[in-house]
Amino acid sequence: MERGADPEYPWHWAADVILRDGATMHIRPIRPEDAEALQRMHVAQSAQSIYFRFFAPLPRLGERDLHRFTHVDHHDRVALVLVQGEEIRAVGRFDVVEPGVAEVAFNVADTEQGRGLGSVLLEHLAAAARELGIERFVADVLPANARMIRVFTDAGYEVTQRMEDGVISVSFSIEETERSWKVMAERERHAEAQSMRGLMQAGSVLLLAMGPADEEGQVLARHVARSLTASQFTGPVHLVGLADAAVPAGRGGAPDGGPTAVPASHGSIRRYATLQEVPPGVDLAVVAGPPDAVVAAVPALHRLGVRALVVLSHGFGESGREGMARQRELLRRTRGAGIRLVGPASYGVVGVGPAGRYNATLWTEEEAPGTGGVRPGRGGGIGLFTQSVAAGLGLRSTAARRGLPVTTFVSAGNRVDVSGNDTLQFWSTHDATAVGTLYLESIGNPRKFSRISRRVSAAKPVVAVVSGQTGQATPPGHAVRTSRQPRRVLTELVRQSGLVRARTTREALDIAALLLCQPIPAGPRTAIVSSSETLAGLVADVLRAEGLEVAGQPVPLAPMAGGEEYDAALRELREREDFDAVVVAHSPALGTRDTDVAAAVARAAAADGRTWVASVYGLHGLTPELTHDGVVVPSMSTVEDAVTALAGAVGYASWRTGAGDPLVHPPGIDPAAARRVLAPVLASVGPGERRELDAPTVAALLACYGIDVLPATHVAGEAEAVAAAERIGWPVALKTADRVLRHRVDLGGVRLELGDPDALREAMAQMGQRVEQLLGRPTTFEVQAMAPPGVACVVRGTEDDLYGPVVAFGLAGDATELLEDVSYRIPPLTRRDVSEMVRSVRAAPRLLGHRGLPVSDVAAVEDVVARVSMLTDDLPEVAEVLLNPVIVGERGACITSAVVTVAHPVRQDAGRRALPVPPEEVPAGG
């Protein structure tokens, strides 16, 4: 079926998914033309599987059953199928049996048992059901069908079971919980990490070159062949299609290092003219050639068993509309073949498999300056992720200059399939990668990125550079949703996720070197050791500028001091207990490298056990001179670089202390009730349309999240206004109902403390004139009880196309908007997130008793922020919720106005496992 052929078909339920073993399949709603495939799956099932599903022998499905199973309305009757090519591998369905309740059933092909298809189906069925307002699933299961019962109980839902007439009746709420999210996230982590093993832990590598000898394909392949053959990989390397003069010397090459042709059989290297000659059993393929030829090669690579494909070639999404279509076709073919795709326009990959480390990149490591082979004593190295060729070259060359051991490297190129999220998932399971480093030119799914980064950062440090000035530029060839959020959202996302933010590649790798070689700092107190008083003062100044503390008195030595003097001074320093880290700055007056001083620093660091970082003249990165008993003290080019690296490590240590903080979950939250409130409105909202809710619906929706709004009475004339004020009780507040001015006291849109009918009438007259003068239109009014005195704040929740839910907090007023004094976070939030969000705005002292003001009830406004974060997280249909103002008094917070707008979004990372889909393939409004 062509997309758009049936406007009632829910295309947004379709997705590519990764299974437990790392393979991919496609899930989608069933279609009438699936009848034959469904019958083929059914007749191939064992008698036991058929009996478990239908409670009776049923060798074939009758025509009536086939029609009923394949013709559904996608509302009261829903069915999803997992397909591989033309074959159905599993089907899951639900039928509404009463309002809010549906009966669910599954059937997984016998050949696919144990691969996690049932859990994938349940996740996607539950997501679709929640969208349709269904709150609970029920099912009847035979007692012997233990596998099916485990699908329900292992999903993180609270399942009840009871036996009736020899059948187990199962019932459970499908509302997402913290536990169900954790189950989904752990399954996702395992599956995505497993899918990366063919890329990062390959046992065999194939390099395919296509095109004339002087064109891009052969040129790129020539460089990768040199890198591969120069590495220590002993597994099979298949070189296919390389021109005679295109294979340079490497493993077994010419003694003089000149170009040579690889023999037909030499060690573990094999050379072939075509793919048809290659024996099956290939894990990783690296391909370069004309774009159409690359796409056409996918079926042949699939037949060889390829699990991961790296495309070096250009000419895809970065080359215009035709290239983007070619790129989508490449993705479609690789997804259909179960192959993970890196690129196009990739710089290559580095991994370590059972046959050793392989370097399948355009960077030949033999060209790197020698570093003495320094490796941190506790083992491990750094993982590198980048996207473009330019960034890949920058990372590889900078890491090489610092002598950093690189365990894994991924250049995602156009990031069509494998992304930073996949790489993080792999790092989370890869002990050899002790520190991760990301160079991000775009982020396709920030919500998922934040979720994964937070989990990985809790176990190991990850350093991130976001390129550009805004972080929201879309590089050529990248398919990224647009965002209306300011740059601050991305900054806060990185910080909230526990990533160590770096401004440049050099800074990122300095931080990574320190985190790799030294223990994480216990605090910000920093001792200074330097080769002069002046240098010590400079280091102290830089430390304070980076937010660190100078511990005690610096330890300056004479400019001509040597190893013995440093030994004595450092031995005395180690006796102190007033510092958490040490910065050693050695800049000898004669400009000569002093290896005795370096050795003294290395011995002291190894004996001390705290965090040491250095800037020693003539030494850079990880060096033998600054290594002792396996402990390496990294040396930076300047003292500023050393202190910046230390500040990054201290910031990470501070974040990690709260990494286990629980998510906020205030009482009185009822997402299911909220969906029931929204359902009638959403039924009349068309695709791409936004609808503002009326006041009663707003009040009902917010009440489902324990948010109360001070009631306001809409009035048209003086008599109605006076009557409303009499009911409310004097004094009252009067507001214009016009959205532009309704909160603007300074522009005459609000009048307070109106104590009698005359004052109210006069205020209405003046306000009506003022609104018409400013806006050129008449207005109606709202009468409201006076809120207790306090500090006016604004809390906003937004559903963004790129980020998903975003929560913002600031104090009310023009100054806040003009100075952008607003904090942002991506839900779900922890208690620490909420606390920092309120306290991080520059105007926060007004809530905390600034200049003698009463201390506001900060806990009350934090509760409001937490509830708004949960509402936006649970309900992607809420395009915006604006609480303005929230008056925070000495006791409690009073919300005087709320505006809610709804729409039909298509949220990424919506509680179900799914591989990314290019935005061009996402139908507007679902």
Secondary structure, DSSP 8 states (H G I E B T S, - for coil): --TTSSTTS-GGG-EEEE-TTS-EEEEEE--GGGHHHHHHHHHTS-HHHHHHHHSS--SS--HHHHHHHH---SSSEEEEEEEETTEEEEEEEEEEEETTEEEEEEEE-GGGTTSSHHHHHHHHHHHHHHHTT--EEEEEE-TT-HHHHHHHHTTTS-EEEEEETTEEEEEEE----HHHHHHHHHHHHHHHHHHTHHHHS-S-EEEEE-S-TTSHHHHHHHHHHHHHHHS---S-EEEES--TT---S-TT--TT-------SEETTEEEESSGGGS-S---EEEEES-HHHHHHTHHHHHHTT--EEEE---SSGGG-HHHHHHHHHHHHHHHHHT-EEE-SS--EEEEEETTEEEEEES--GGGS---TT---TT--EEEEEE-SHHHHHHHHHHHHHTT--EEEEEE-TT-SSS-HHHHHHHHHH-TTEEEEEEEES--S-HHHHHHHHHHHHTTS-EEEEE-SSSS----TT-------S-HHHHHHHHHHTT-EEESSHHHHHHHHHHHHHS---SSSEEEEEESSHHHHHHHHHHHHHTT-EE-SS-EE--TT--HHHHHHHHHHHHT--S-SEEEEEE--TT----HHHHHHHHHHHHHH-SEEEEEETT--BS-GGGEETTEE--B-SSHHHHHHHHHHHHHHHHHHHTTT--B---SS--HHHHHHHHHHHHTT--TT--EE--HHHHHHHHHTTT--B--EEEESSHHHHHHHHHHH-SSEEEEES-TTTTT-TTTTSEEEEE-SHHHHHHHHHHHHHHHHHHHSS---EEEEE---S-EEEEEEEEEETTTEEEEEEEESSHHHHHTT--EEE-SS-BHHHHHHHHHSSTTGGGGBTGGG--B--HHHHHHHHHHHHHHHHH-TTEEEEEEEEEEE-SS-EEE--EEEEE-----SS-SS------GGGS-TT-
